[in-house]
């Protein structure tokens, strides 16, 4: 399962009301580090599909959710469990580091 594009309008249904953990990647088109981790998140999404949904929200097009969760720099990844933020990672990292952090947080 590939990463899922979400919006401010779909945030509640896709993240808060989700039946399994959701990792939300807050990103923007102009952000180099965001683009750098994109392929890694796609791969992790496939590898951990049964454990977590990985969603992406463009902060320029959908500013409400980033504001609500205090996103100040990107990329920021927030893991939501049972509709609540459970872990946060700011900044780009290699795939192995991202996956290790996510598995530890799950």
C-alpha positions in Angstrom: 0.0 0.0 0.0 1.5 3.3 -1.0 1.4 6.5 1.0 -2.0 8.2 1.2 -2.5 11.8 0.3 -4.8 13.5 2.9 -6.3 16.9 3.3 -7.6 19.1 6.1 -11.1 18.0 5.2 -10.2 14.3 5.4 -7.9 14.5 8.4 -10.4 13.4 11.0 -11.6 10.4 9.0 -8.1 9.4 7.7 -6.2 9.9 10.9 -8.2 10.6 14.1 -10.9 7.9 13.4 -8.5 5.4 11.8 -8.6 1.8 13.1 -4.8 1.4 13.1 -1.9 3.8 13.7 -1.3 6.5 11.1 2.1 8.2 10.4 1.4 11.7 9.0 4.2 13.3 7.0 3.8 17.1 6.9 5.6 18.2 3.8 5.6 20.8 1.0 6.5 20.8 -2.7 9.4 23.2 -2.3 11.0 21.2 0.6 14.1 19.4 -0.6 14.4 17.1 2.5 10.7 16.3 2.2 11.3 15.1 -1.3 14.4 13.2 -0.1 12.4 11.0 2.4 9.4 10.5 0.1 10.7 7.3 -1.6 11.8 5.9 1.8 8.3 6.5 3.2 6.8 4.8 0.2 8.9 1.7 0.8 8.2 1.7 4.6 4.5 2.0 3.8 4.7 -1.2 1.8 6.9 -3.0 4.3 4.7 -2.1 7.4 1.3 -2.0 5.6 -0.3 -4.3 8.1 0.9 -2.3 11.1 0.6 1.4 10.1 -0.9 3.7 7.4 1.5 6.4 6.1 -0.3 9.5 5.0 1.1 12.8 3.6 -0.4 16.2 3.9 0.9 19.2 1.9 1.1 22.1 4.4 0.8 24.8 1.8 -2.5 23.4 0.5 -3.8 22.3 3.9 -2.6 24.6 6.7 -5.2 23.7 9.4 -3.8 20.4 10.6 -0.1 21.5 10.7 -1.2 24.5 12.8 -3.3 22.4 15.1 -0.4 20.0 15.8 2.3 22.7 16.2 4.3 21.8 13.0 7.0 24.5 12.8 9.4 23.0 10.4 9.3 20.3 7.7 9.5 17.5 7.2 7.7 16.6 10.4 6.3 13.2 11.0 3.7 12.6 13.7 2.5 9.1 14.6 -1.1 9.0 15.7 -2.4 6.1 17.8 -6.1 6.0 18.7 -6.5 9.5 17.3 -3.8 11.0 19.5 -0.2 12.1 18.7 2.1 9.4 20.1 5.5 10.2 18.6 7.1 13.0 16.6 10.2 13.1 14.3 11.4 16.3 12.8 13.8 16.4 9.9 15.0 14.0 7.2 16.8 10.8 7.9 17.9 7.7 6.0 15.2 5.0 5.5 16.8 2.7 8.1 16.6 5.4 10.8 13.0 6.3 9.8 11.9 2.7 9.9 13.7 2.0 13.2 12.1 5.1 14.8 8.6 4.1 13.5 8.9 0.5 14.6 10.1 1.6 18.0 7.1 4.0 18.3 4.5 1.4 17.2 
